[in-house]
Each structure stands twice: as C-alpha cells, then as structure tokens.
Amino acid sequence: MEQMSLISKKKGERIDKFLGENLDDLSRSYIQKLLKDGLILVNGKKVKANYKLNEGDQIDVEVPDPEPLDIAAENIPLDILYEDEDILIVNKPKGMVVHPSPGHPDHTLVNAILYHCGEHLSGINGVIRPGIVHRIDMNTTGSLLICKNDHAHQILAEQLKEHSITRRYHAIVHGSLKADTGTVNASIGRHPTDRKKMSTKALNGRHAVTHYRVLERLGNYTYIECELETGRTHQIRVHMASIGHPILGDDVYGPAKCPFHLEGQTLHAKILGITHPATGEYMEFDAPLPEYFMKLLSTLRQKK
C-alpha cells in the first residue's frame, strides 16, 4: 500500500481535480474510485469526489498495491551500458515502453529485464515495475537505471528525490535559441483540458526546473543539452515547448507536421550519474546517440 500526503494551497477546487493534477500516475477516474472506497481522507475524514478543498486541508491518499499480473519474461536484446550485482544501466531504444500498461501489455523493458535478471530485481515498485526507479517516454531513447535489490532501490530513490542524480539529455529543438545557456523554471501539472498532456499552465503544477545549453546551431534548428534539476512527466518536452522551442518530432507538444520522417521526439537520455548504492563511488554512464539521431544531425549540418 503506497501512502501520500498533500496540502491544499488554495480554496474552492474539487478534490478529484486537485489530485489529478498533482499525482501524475493516477487518472481522475481512478482517483474517484479511491475516494469512493474511502482511501482518500481530508483532515482524517472521508469525502466525495465533488468536495471543494479549503486552503490548508491535508489530503491523505492510500493507493493499494497492484494486483499480481502474469508478466512474462521475454528474450528481448538489451543494450547494457553497465551491470553489477546491485544495478543495471541500459540504453533504451526508441519505441520501447518501460513497463506494461493497458495499451502495452508486453514487449516492454520490464519483460526484457525479467528475462535477463530473473528474480534478481527490486520489488519496491511492485509486480508491474520491478527494479524500475525512474522512467523515460516510449519515444525517448537513452540511459535508464534498474535496481536488482531493494537496498539499492531505496538508496537510489532517495538520490532521485534529493535531485542528486545527474540526468543530461540531448535534443534537437525548433528555432534558434537566443542565448547559449538558460533555465526554464516553470511548474508542471496535468493539462487543464487535455488529460493526456502536461502543461506549465496547470493550476496545481509541481516545481520543475530544466537547464539547457546550446551545443550546435543548425539553421532553423538547435542541438542542445538539457540537464534535469527535477523530474516531472514530459518535463523537457513541456519546458522547451513553453519557451517557443518544441523538440523536433514531438507530435504532442510541437507542430503537427514534421519535415523529417521521425517516430516521436528527438530526445536522448545521454548522461546518467549516480552515487553507487554499495560503494559510495560516483559513477557516470554515457549512452551513445542512436543512429537515427546522428543521421539527422548530419542532414541538418549539410542544410545549414
């Protein structure tokens, strides 16, 4: 059973809407079910989905453990950057979902690591997400951390919470950024009207900071590196779009038409740095750019 507590910062908002914008992993319909089952309390009391919050209300949420699923181990090749008895770092390919979900029941990274690691995976995130500490989007490539035991998972989850894990991404964005470096400091939450999107205009967004620097100017596009200070859903994609420079190929936050044949955004988790949970040593892992990304850079260099 996962437990969370939140404090309302303003008056008059429906509780199901507030929680939908602040709990990225829970849909509004699931939140309404939790309210109906009495698993969400406001100041220690049960409330209905249409309850309007007061400033300072304490909301306690209990999320039941997922029902055991029959997730099959699948012999899917992994691009392994590093492995020892505590952790596994893989270079995730484009198009691979990290863990099973209603639309993607198999062929996920979890299916692959179950085959590779067997029972040697952390169980902290339950049956659906064994060993998974953090996620990247289906069409984002690059380095991903997996924990092989609960001790490693607890330590690294704390590093993630404290923002001491280094996460640097490479991306190609539309337009030419004015400055060579910059920071986007804008809260991110669920989009007020489109539940599949995130937005910097959400009423109850969570603190989010992205630092960027220009690596190369390519005519109407810019090749950049982004470093995450926080790790919100779609953070880099939302932040870059919010300043008028959406990521090339992003059909959710960018232009509907892409001049290149791409499957999703040109976003790659290149550098991952952690303090090893057993040795205390700081380690960095560099995931090479995928072939499609390198070819696209070459094409843009020729055109500029």
C-alpha positions as CSV (number, residue, x, y, z in Angstrom):
1,M,0.0,0.0,0.0
2,E,1.5,3.3,-1.1
3,Q,0.7,6.3,1.1
4,M,1.0,10.0,0.2
5,S,0.0,13.3,1.8
6,L,-0.6,16.6,0.2
7,I,-1.6,20.1,1.4
8,S,-4.1,22.2,-0.5
9,K,-2.8,25.7,-1.1
10,K,-6.0,27.4,-2.2
11,K,-9.7,27.3,-1.6
12,G,-12.6,26.1,-3.8
13,E,-11.0,23.4,-6.0
14,R,-12.6,20.0,-6.4
15,I,-10.5,17.3,-4.7
16,D,-10.5,14.9,-7.7
17,K,-9.3,17.7,-10.0
18,F,-6.6,18.8,-7.5
19,L,-5.3,15.2,-7.1
20,G,-5.4,14.6,-10.8
21,E,-3.1,17.5,-11.4
22,N,-0.7,16.6,-8.6
23,L,-0.5,12.8,-8.8
24,D,0.9,12.1,-12.3
25,D,0.5,8.3,-12.2
26,L,-3.2,8.3,-11.2
27,S,-6.1,9.0,-13.6
28,R,-9.0,11.1,-12.4
29,S,-11.4,8.1,-12.7
30,Y,-9.1,6.0,-10.5
31,I,-8.9,8.9,-8.0
32,Q,-12.7,8.9,-7.9
33,K,-12.7,5.2,-7.2
34,L,-10.2,5.7,-4.3
35,L,-12.5,8.4,-2.9
36,K,-15.5,6.1,-3.2
37,D,-13.6,3.3,-1.4
38,G,-12.6,5.6,1.4
39,L,-8.9,5.5,0.6
40,I,-8.6,9.3,0.4
41,L,-9.2,11.3,3.5
42,V,-9.3,15.1,4.0
43,N,-8.3,16.1,7.5
44,G,-8.9,12.5,8.5
45,K,-12.4,12.2,7.1
46,K,-14.0,10.6,4.0
47,V,-15.2,13.0,1.3
48,K,-16.8,12.7,-2.1
49,A,-15.3,13.5,-5.5
50,N,-17.0,16.9,-5.7
51,Y,-15.7,18.0,-2.3
52,K,-14.2,21.5,-2.5
53,L,-11.0,22.0,-0.7
54,N,-10.1,24.7,1.7
55,E,-6.6,26.2,2.0
56,G,-4.5,24.1,4.3
57,D,-6.6,20.9,4.0
58,Q,-4.4,17.8,4.5
59,I,-5.2,15.1,1.9
60,D,-4.0,11.6,2.8
61,V,-4.0,9.1,-0.1
62,E,-3.6,5.3,0.1
63,V,-3.0,3.5,-3.2
64,P,-3.5,-0.3,-3.0
65,D,-0.7,-2.4,-4.2
66,P,-1.3,-3.5,-7.8
67,E,-2.9,-6.9,-8.3
68,P,-0.4,-9.6,-9.3
69,L,0.0,-9.8,-13.0
70,D,1.3,-12.6,-15.1
71,I,4.1,-10.6,-16.8
72,A,6.1,-12.9,-19.0
73,A,9.9,-12.7,-19.3
74,E,10.8,-12.1,-22.9
75,N,14.1,-12.7,-24.6
76,I,14.5,-9.1,-26.0
77,P,18.1,-8.0,-26.6
78,L,19.3,-5.3,-24.2
79,D,21.9,-2.7,-24.9
80,I,23.7,-2.9,-21.5
81,L,25.9,0.1,-20.5
82,Y,26.9,-1.3,-17.1
83,E,25.9,-4.1,-14.8
84,D,26.9,-5.5,-11.4
85,E,25.1,-7.3,-8.5
86,D,23.2,-4.1,-7.5
87,I,22.4,-2.1,-10.6
88,L,21.8,-2.4,-14.3
89,I,22.1,0.5,-16.7
90,V,20.6,0.0,-20.2
91,N,20.4,2.2,-23.3
92,K,16.6,2.1,-24.1
93,P,15.7,2.1,-27.8
94,K,13.0,4.3,-29.4
95,G,9.6,2.8,-29.4
96,M,10.0,0.6,-26.3
97,V,7.7,1.2,-23.3
98,V,9.3,0.9,-19.9
99,H,6.7,-1.2,-18.1
100,P,3.4,-2.9,-19.0
101,S,0.2,-0.7,-19.2
102,P,-3.3,-1.2,-20.7
103,G,-2.1,-0.3,-24.2
104,H,1.2,-2.1,-24.0
105,P,0.8,-5.4,-22.1
106,D,4.1,-6.9,-23.4
107,H,7.4,-6.3,-25.3
108,T,8.3,-3.7,-22.7
109,L,11.6,-3.1,-20.9
110,V,10.3,-4.9,-17.9
111,N,9.6,-8.0,-20.0
112,A,13.2,-7.8,-21.2
113,I,14.8,-7.3,-17.8
114,L,12.7,-10.1,-16.2
115,Y,14.3,-12.5,-18.8
116,H,17.8,-11.0,-18.2
117,C,17.8,-10.7,-14.4
118,G,15.3,-13.4,-13.4
119,E,14.4,-12.9,-9.7
120,H,17.3,-10.5,-9.1
121,L,15.2,-7.3,-9.2
122,S,14.0,-4.9,-6.6
123,G,10.3,-5.4,-5.7
124,I,9.7,-2.0,-4.2
125,N,7.6,-0.8,-7.2
126,G,5.5,-3.9,-7.3
127,V,4.9,-6.6,-9.9
128,I,4.3,-4.1,-12.8
129,R,7.6,-2.2,-12.3
130,P,10.2,-4.5,-10.8
131,G,13.5,-2.7,-10.5
132,I,12.3,0.5,-12.1
133,V,13.4,3.6,-10.3
134,H,12.6,6.2,-13.0
135,R,11.1,6.2,-16.5
136,I,11.6,7.8,-19.8
137,D,9.0,8.2,-22.6
138,M,8.3,5.4,-25.2
139,N,9.9,7.5,-28.0
140,T,12.8,8.9,-25.8
141,T,16.0,6.9,-26.0
142,G,18.9,6.5,-23.7
143,S,20.2,5.6,-20.3
144,L,17.8,4.0,-17.7
145,L,18.6,2.8,-14.2
146,I,17.4,-0.6,-12.9
147,C,17.9,-1.9,-9.4
148,K,18.5,-5.5,-8.6
149,N,17.6,-5.4,-4.9
150,D,15.5,-3.4,-2.5
151,H,18.6,-1.9,-0.7
152,A,19.9,-0.4,-3.9
153,H,16.5,0.8,-4.9
154,Q,15.9,2.6,-1.6
155,I,19.2,4.4,-1.7
156,L,18.9,5.5,-5.4
157,A,15.2,6.5,-5.0
158,E,16.4,8.8,-2.2
159,Q,19.1,10.3,-4.5
160,L,16.4,10.9,-7.1
161,K,14.2,12.6,-4.5
162,E,17.1,14.8,-3.4
163,H,17.9,15.7,-7.1
164,S,21.5,14.4,-6.7
165,I,21.3,12.1,-9.7
166,T,22.8,13.6,-12.9
167,R,20.5,13.4,-15.9
168,R,21.6,15.2,-19.1
169,Y,19.6,14.8,-22.3
170,H,20.5,15.7,-25.9
171,A,17.7,17.1,-28.1
172,I,17.1,19.0,-31.3
173,V,14.6,21.8,-31.0
174,H,12.7,24.0,-33.5
175,G,14.1,27.5,-34.0
176,S,17.3,29.3,-32.9
177,L,17.6,29.9,-29.2
178,K,18.7,33.5,-28.4
179,A,21.1,32.6,-25.6
180,D,23.7,29.9,-25.4
181,T,22.5,28.9,-22.0
182,G,19.3,29.2,-20.0
183,T,17.0,27.8,-17.4
184,V,13.3,27.1,-17.5
185,N,11.7,27.3,-14.1
186,A,8.0,26.6,-14.5
187,S,5.8,24.3,-12.6
188,I,4.3,21.3,-14.5
189,G,1.0,19.6,-13.9
190,R,-1.8,17.9,-15.8
191,H,-3.2,20.0,-18.7
192,P,-6.4,21.7,-17.6
193,T,-8.4,20.3,-20.6
194,D,-6.4,17.6,-22.3
195,R,-5.7,14.8,-19.7
196,K,-3.1,13.1,-21.9
197,K,-0.8,16.2,-21.8
198,M,1.2,18.1,-19.2
199,S,1.3,21.8,-19.0
200,T,3.1,24.8,-17.4
201,K,-0.4,26.4,-17.0
202,A,-1.8,23.8,-14.7
203,L,-3.4,25.3,-11.6
204,N,-1.6,23.0,-9.2
205,G,1.6,22.3,-11.0
206,R,4.7,20.8,-9.3
207,H,8.0,22.6,-9.1
208,A,10.1,21.9,-12.2
209,V,13.5,23.2,-13.4
210,T,15.4,22.4,-16.6
211,H,18.8,23.9,-17.5
212,Y,19.8,24.0,-21.2
213,R,22.8,24.9,-23.2
214,V,23.4,25.1,-27.0
215,L,25.7,22.5,-28.5
216,E,25.3,23.5,-32.1
217,R,23.2,25.9,-34.2
218,L,21.7,24.2,-37.3
219,G,19.9,26.9,-39.3
220,N,16.2,26.7,-38.2
221,Y,17.0,24.1,-35.5
222,T,19.3,24.0,-32.5
223,Y,21.1,21.0,-31.0
224,I,21.0,21.3,-27.2
225,E,21.8,19.6,-23.9
226,C,19.2,19.7,-21.1
227,E,20.0,18.9,-17.5
228,L,17.1,18.0,-15.2
229,E,17.1,19.5,-11.8
230,T,13.7,17.9,-11.2
231,G,12.0,15.0,-13.0
232,R,8.4,15.7,-13.9
233,T,6.4,13.8,-16.5
234,H,7.4,15.1,-20.1
235,Q,9.4,17.8,-18.3
236,I,11.9,18.7,-21.1
237,R,9.3,18.4,-23.8
238,V,6.9,20.7,-22.0
239,H,9.5,23.2,-20.9
240,M,11.1,23.6,-24.3
241,A,7.7,24.0,-25.9
242,S,6.7,26.6,-23.3
243,I,9.5,28.9,-24.4
244,G,8.7,28.5,-28.1
245,H,11.2,25.8,-29.0
246,P,9.5,22.4,-29.0
247,I,11.5,19.3,-29.6
248,L,11.7,18.2,-33.2
249,G,9.4,15.3,-33.9
250,D,7.3,15.9,-30.8
251,D,3.7,15.5,-32.1
252,V,2.2,16.2,-28.7
253,Y,3.8,19.5,-27.8
254,G,5.2,20.6,-31.2
255,P,3.9,21.2,-34.7
256,A,1.6,18.5,-36.1
257,K,3.7,18.2,-39.3
258,C,7.4,17.2,-39.1
259,P,9.6,17.8,-42.1
260,F,11.5,14.6,-41.4
261,H,10.4,11.0,-41.1
262,L,10.6,10.6,-37.3
263,E,8.8,8.4,-34.8
264,G,8.4,10.8,-31.9
265,Q,10.7,13.4,-30.4
266,T,14.4,13.7,-30.9
267,L,15.3,13.4,-27.2
268,H,18.0,11.1,-25.8
269,A,19.0,10.5,-22.2
270,K,22.7,10.7,-22.7
271,I,24.4,11.0,-19.4
272,L,23.3,9.3,-16.1
273,G,25.3,9.9,-13.0
274,I,24.7,8.2,-9.6
275,T,26.4,7.5,-6.4
276,H,26.7,3.7,-6.3
277,P,24.5,2.3,-3.6
278,A,27.1,-0.2,-2.3
279,T,30.5,1.5,-2.9
280,G,29.5,5.2,-2.4
281,E,31.5,6.0,-5.6
282,Y,30.1,8.5,-8.1
283,M,29.7,6.9,-11.5
284,E,28.6,8.3,-14.8
285,F,27.3,6.4,-17.8
286,D,27.2,7.7,-21.4
287,A,24.6,6.3,-23.8
288,P,25.7,6.8,-27.4
289,L,23.3,8.7,-29.6
290,P,21.1,6.4,-31.7
291,E,21.8,6.0,-35.4
292,Y,18.7,8.0,-36.5
293,F,19.7,10.9,-34.3
294,M,23.2,11.0,-35.7
295,K,21.9,10.8,-39.3
296,L,19.5,13.6,-38.6
297,L,22.3,15.8,-37.2
298,S,24.4,15.1,-40.4
299,T,21.4,16.1,-42.6
300,L,20.9,19.3,-40.7
301,R,24.6,20.2,-40.8
302,Q,24.5,19.8,-44.6
303,K,21.5,22.1,-44.9
304,K,22.5,25.0,-42.7
